[in-house]
Amino acid sequence: RNIGVFTNSKQGNQEIKDDITRQGDDRIAWRPEGGESILDITERAKKFLAKLEELGAEYKSVLVCSHRIFLRTLELLILERPPQDFYSEDPPALEPGDLRHYHI
């Protein structure tokens, strides 16, 4: 996820929380200046999933390695869950080194 102006920020989380509050407290729609929202990442994941489905007949299995936020949005799409479930713990968020297996 591109966090725009907050990349390498010294204030970190508090500065981000303050910006989210200024923009209306919607963590899913929050887009930092020059960055991406969870909704933006969901759109990227939709395009990626469509490409995987296009290639499906050609490949039996595909290993997807990426950053946790992208993988979370992709997983929600596969499970046909809305982006608003991004911060829920159902399914639990991926931890470093976690593997998940899905059939599409």
Long-range contacts (C-beta under 8 A, 24 or more apart in sequence): 1-35, 1-36, 1-38, 1-41, 1-67, 1-69, 1-70, 2-34, 2-35, 2-36, 3-32, 3-35, 3-36, 4-31, 4-32, 4-33, 4-34, 4-35, 4-36, 5-32, 5-33, 5-34, 5-35, 6-32, 6-35, 7-35, 27-86, 27-87, 28-83, 28-84, 28-86, 28-87, 38-69, 38-73, 38-83, 38-86, 39-83, 41-69, 41-70, 41-73, 42-73, 42-76, 42-77, 42-83, 44-70, 44-73, 45-70, 45-73, 45-74, 45-77, 46-77, 48-74, 49-74, 49-77, 49-78, 49-104, 52-104, 53-104, 56-104, 68-93, 68-94, 68-96, 75-100, 75-102, 78-102, 78-104
